[in-house]
Amino acid sequence: MKQICSHYSMVNFREKVPFLKSDLDKVYNDVSQKGYSLIPQVLNSNEIETFKDQVIKAIENFQVQDNPYREKEKYHIHDLLLQSPDFAKLFEDPRLQQLLSLFLGPYWILYAFTSSSVPPMGGNYAKRIHNDCPRNIPNYITNMGVIWPLDDYTSQNGCLQVLPESHIGEGNFNEEYFNKNYVPVYCQKGALIIFNARLIHRTDVNKTSNFRHALTLNACRHYMKARFDWPRMIPKNYCENLNSQAMRILGFDSRIPCSLDEYFVPPEKRLYKAGQE
């Protein structure tokens, strides 16, 4: 795998100013009632350009590698965390912890992290009507989604379309119903969209001559399995300087021992940290 680099300065999310309680209250109410919430101006211009530059390079470097099943994911790069250390730094953002802990508790972890790019005059795999979590447990959320648009979301370039309140109950995936009732989510680049992963949605087709790029995250409860074994997959030198929040999100506090020797160690050395209730 070819790693990507950026000519922009390295990003730093550790010192971001936390959200006010009033901001968090609005997000909680929005997600609880509608299934989603939009927060403007979360990424600055340098962060947007850094991530966008690296996503573009990842698409350019994409190879099917004789595996036809990978073709549909060309515009959803699954291994961004392996290609640049900048992406993992996004998980050091205290605001991200504030938002997702509202719904998943303080020990949530990363399930999946991908790009979401819509090619000119086309669509990507997310154009189908779907949700990102098959489990329907009344009054209990297992997965949440986050999107960071790296381009403006407009009526022409493949914005997110959501079906408000569809996170409640079994959900209606009927195309005719969706087309009559969906709401487009328009926003400027650098915003953050957070949603209950049960929310029914799709990505619109891109009717312009330019790509539309974004980053997406699916978060889950700490006791659930991630899509990939991030602690084993991500290059060690990409993780060695991350703060404890980012390390926990990547799953370093909820690893499973593969031998008795790894299990019978002092509490501070255990792979699965105690106290994660």
C-alpha positions in Angstrom: 0.0 0.0 0.0 1.3 3.4 -1.0 1.2 5.9 1.9 0.2 9.5 1.1 1.7 12.7 2.2 0.5 16.3 2.3 2.3 19.6 1.6 0.2 21.3 4.2 1.2 21.8 7.8 0.3 19.0 10.2 -3.1 19.2 11.8 -3.6 19.5 15.5 -6.9 18.9 17.2 -5.8 18.6 20.8 -6.4 22.2 21.8 -9.8 22.7 20.2 -12.2 24.7 22.4 -15.0 22.4 23.7 -18.6 23.0 22.8 -20.8 24.8 25.2 -23.5 22.9 27.1 -26.2 24.8 25.1 -24.6 23.5 21.9 -24.6 19.9 23.1 -28.2 20.2 24.3 -29.2 21.3 20.8 -27.4 18.4 19.2 -28.9 15.9 21.6 -32.4 17.2 21.0 -32.0 17.3 17.2 -30.6 13.7 17.1 -33.2 12.4 19.5 -36.1 14.0 17.6 -35.1 14.2 14.0 -32.2 11.6 13.9 -29.5 14.1 12.9 -27.9 17.5 13.7 -25.7 19.9 11.7 -22.9 21.9 13.3 -21.2 24.6 11.1 -17.5 25.5 11.1 -15.9 22.5 12.9 -12.9 22.2 10.6 -10.8 25.2 9.6 -9.5 25.9 6.1 -6.1 24.2 6.7 -7.7 21.1 8.0 -10.2 21.0 5.1 -7.4 21.3 2.5 -5.1 18.8 4.3 -7.8 16.1 4.4 -9.1 16.9 1.0 -5.6 16.7 -0.6 -5.0 13.3 1.1 -8.4 11.9 0.1 -7.7 12.9 -3.6 -4.3 11.2 -3.5 -5.9 8.1 -1.9 -8.4 7.9 -4.8 -5.7 8.3 -7.3 -3.7 5.5 -5.7 -6.7 3.2 -5.4 -6.2 -0.3 -6.9 -8.7 -3.1 -7.2 -5.8 -5.6 -6.8 -7.6 -8.4 -8.7 -10.5 -8.3 -6.2 -13.7 -7.3 -7.9 -15.5 -6.8 -4.6 -13.4 -3.7 -4.0 -14.4 -1.8 -7.1 -17.7 -0.5 -5.5 -15.6 1.0 -2.7 -13.4 3.1 -4.9 -15.0 6.3 -3.6 -15.2 5.0 0.0 -11.5 4.5 0.9 -11.5 2.2 3.9 -7.8 2.4 4.9 -7.2 6.1 5.2 -5.9 5.6 8.7 -3.1 3.5 7.2 -2.1 6.1 4.6 -1.5 9.2 6.7 -1.0 10.0 10.4 -3.1 13.1 10.1 -6.4 11.2 10.0 -6.0 9.6 13.4 -5.3 13.0 14.9 -8.9 13.9 14.1 -9.8 11.5 17.0 -7.9 13.7 19.5 -10.6 16.4 19.1 -12.3 16.9 22.5 -15.5 18.0 20.7 -15.8 14.6 19.0 -15.7 13.0 22.4 -18.3 15.4 23.7 -20.7 14.7 20.9 -20.5 10.9 20.7 -20.5 10.3 24.4 -23.9 11.9 24.5 -25.3 8.9 22.8 -22.8 6.0 23.3 -21.3 6.7 26.7 -17.7 7.9 27.4 -15.9 4.7 26.1 -17.2 4.5 22.6 -14.8 3.2 19.9 -14.3 3.5 16.1 -16.2 1.0 14.0 -15.3 2.4 10.6 -13.6 5.5 9.1 -13.8 6.1 5.3 -13.8 8.8 2.7 -17.1 9.5 0.9 -16.4 11.0 -2.5 -18.9 11.5 -5.3 -17.4 11.6 -8.8 -18.4 14.2 -11.5 -21.7 13.3 -13.1 -22.0 10.1 -11.1 -22.7 8.5 -7.7 -21.1 6.3 -5.2 -22.1 3.2 -3.3 -24.1 5.3 -0.7 -26.6 6.4 -3.4 -28.8 3.5 -2.3 -31.5 4.1 0.3 -30.1 2.6 3.5 -29.1 3.0 7.1 -25.8 2.2 8.8 -27.0 0.0 11.6 -29.3 -3.0 11.3 -30.0 -3.3 15.0 -33.2 -1.9 16.4 -33.1 -1.9 20.1 -35.8 0.4 21.6 -34.3 3.4 23.5 -30.8 2.2 23.1 -28.3 3.4 20.5 -25.4 1.1 19.4 -24.0 3.1 16.5 -23.7 6.8 15.5 -22.5 8.4 12.3 -20.4 11.5 11.7 -19.7 13.3 8.4 -17.1 16.0 7.9 -17.9 17.6 4.4 -14.7 18.7 2.7 -16.7 20.5 0.0 -19.9 22.4 0.3 -23.0 20.2 0.2 -25.3 21.7 -2.5 -28.4 20.7 -4.4 -26.1 19.8 -7.4 -23.0 18.0 -6.1 -24.3 15.0 -4.2 -25.4 16.1 -0.8 -26.7 13.9 2.0 -30.5 13.2 1.9 -32.1 12.0 5.1 -35.5 10.8 6.2 -36.3 12.6 9.5 -37.4 10.5 12.4 -36.7 7.2 10.5 -34.2 6.2 13.3 -37.3 5.4 15.4 -38.9 1.9 14.9 -38.3 -0.5 12.1 -38.0 2.1 9.4 -39.5 2.4 5.9 -37.0 1.9 3.0 -39.6 2.3 0.3 -38.1 4.4 -2.5 -41.4 6.2 -3.3 -41.9 7.1 0.3 -38.3 8.3 0.7 -38.5 10.5 -2.4 -41.6 12.2 -1.1 -40.3 12.8 2.4 -36.5 13.1 2.4 -34.8 16.3 3.5 -31.5 17.4 1.8 -28.7 18.5 4.2 -27.0 21.5 2.7 -24.0 23.0 4.4 -20.6 24.6 3.9 -17.4 22.6 3.9 -15.9 22.2 7.3 -19.3 21.5 9.0 -20.0 18.4 11.0 -23.1 16.2 10.6 -23.9 13.8 13.4 -26.7 11.2 13.1 -28.2 8.1 14.6 -26.9 5.3 12.5 -30.5 3.9 12.3 -31.4 7.0 10.3 -32.4 6.2 6.7 -30.5 8.2 4.2 -28.6 8.2 0.9 -26.1 10.3 -1.0 -27.5 12.2 -4.0 -25.8 11.9 -7.4 -23.3 14.6 -8.4 -24.6 16.7 -11.4 -21.5 18.9 -11.6 -18.1 18.5 -13.3 -16.2 18.4 -10.0 -15.7 15.8 -7.2 -17.5 16.2 -3.9 -15.4 14.9 -0.9 -16.1 14.1 2.7 -14.9 12.0 5.6 -17.2 9.7 7.5 -17.1 7.8 10.8 -19.2 5.1 12.3 -18.8 4.8 16.1 -20.0 2.0 18.3 -20.1 0.8 21.9 -16.8 -0.2 23.4 -17.7 -3.8 23.8 -18.6 -4.3 20.1 -16.3 -5.4 17.3 -14.9 -2.8 15.0 -14.9 -3.4 11.2 -11.1 -3.8 11.3 -8.5 -4.6 14.0 -7.2 -1.0 14.0 -4.5 -1.5 16.6 -2.9 -4.2 14.5 -3.6 -2.5 11.1 -2.4 1.1 11.7 1.4 1.7 11.5 2.8 1.9 15.0 4.6 5.2 14.3 1.2 6.7 13.4 -0.1 6.0 16.9 2.9 6.4 19.2 2.2 10.2 19.8 -1.6 10.1 20.0 -3.3 11.2 23.2 -5.2 8.7 25.3 -8.6 9.7 23.8 -7.5 8.8 20.3 -5.9 5.6 21.4 -9.1 4.5 23.1 -11.2 5.4 20.1 -8.9 3.3 17.9 -9.6 0.3 20.2 -6.3 0.2 22.2 -8.3 0.0 25.5 -10.6 -2.9 24.3 -8.2 -5.4 22.7 -8.6 -9.1 23.3 -5.7 -11.2 24.7 -4.5 -14.0 22.4 -2.7 -15.9 25.1 -2.7 -16.6 28.8 0.5 -14.6 29.2 -1.2 -11.5 27.7 -4.2 -12.0 30.1 -2.3 -12.6 33.4 -0.6 -9.2 33.7 -0.8 -6.2 36.1 -4.1 -4.2 35.6 -2.2 -1.3 34.0 -0.9 -3.6 31.3 -4.1 -5.3 30.4 -5.2 -5.0 26.8 -8.9 -4.7 27.8 -8.9 -1.9 30.3 -11.1 -2.2 33.4 -13.9 0.3 34.3 -15.4 0.6 30.9 -19.1 0.3 31.9 
